[in-house]
């Protein structure tokens, strides 16, 4: 069971947006884009525990905007 107010996915103070979420049988995986176009994923376990780095794991950090993230 997750916390009453949800689970904090990222503590970064910069603008974070374009979130996408997918669920598989034991976790939720989300991906989002920051204001500079960098992409970050995060996994959250069924009990609401953050499974990867607290700020997400950078999966794209170049300066070319690739558009909005998608997750399959």
C-alpha positions in Angstrom: 0.0 0.0 0.0 1.4 3.4 -1.0 1.4 6.5 1.3 -1.8 8.5 1.5 -0.3 11.4 -0.4 1.4 9.2 -3.0 5.1 8.6 -3.5 7.7 11.3 -4.2 9.4 10.1 -7.4 11.9 13.0 -7.8 13.0 15.7 -5.4 14.6 17.9 -8.0 13.5 21.5 -7.8 13.8 22.2 -11.5 10.8 21.8 -13.8 9.9 18.1 -14.4 7.2 17.2 -16.9 5.8 14.9 -19.5 5.5 11.9 -17.2 4.6 8.4 -18.6 3.8 5.4 -16.4 3.6 1.7 -17.0 2.8 -1.1 -14.5 4.2 -4.6 -14.5 3.2 -7.2 -12.0 5.6 -6.2 -9.3 6.4 -2.5 -9.9 5.5 0.8 -11.5 8.0 2.3 -13.9 7.7 6.0 -14.8 9.8 8.2 -17.1 9.8 12.0 -17.3 11.7 14.9 -18.9 13.3 17.8 -17.1 13.4 21.4 -18.4 16.6 20.7 -20.3 15.2 17.7 -22.2 17.0 15.1 -20.1 15.1 11.8 -19.6 14.9 9.9 -16.3 13.2 6.7 -15.3 12.2 5.5 -11.9 10.8 2.2 -10.5 8.5 2.0 -7.5 7.8 -1.3 -5.8 4.3 -2.5 -4.8 4.8 -1.2 -1.2 5.7 2.3 -2.5 9.5 1.9 -2.1 11.8 3.7 -4.6 13.8 1.0 -6.4 16.3 3.0 -8.3 18.3 6.2 -7.6 16.2 8.7 -5.7 16.5 11.3 -8.5 16.0 8.8 -11.3 18.7 7.4 -13.6 19.6 9.7 -16.5 19.0 7.8 -19.7 19.4 10.7 -22.1 21.4 13.9 -21.4 22.3 15.5 -24.6 21.2 19.0 -25.7 19.0 17.8 -28.6 15.4 17.8 -27.7 14.0 14.4 -28.7 10.4 15.3 -27.9 8.2 13.7 -25.2 9.2 10.4 -23.6 7.2 7.3 -24.2 7.3 4.0 -22.3 6.2 0.6 -23.6 
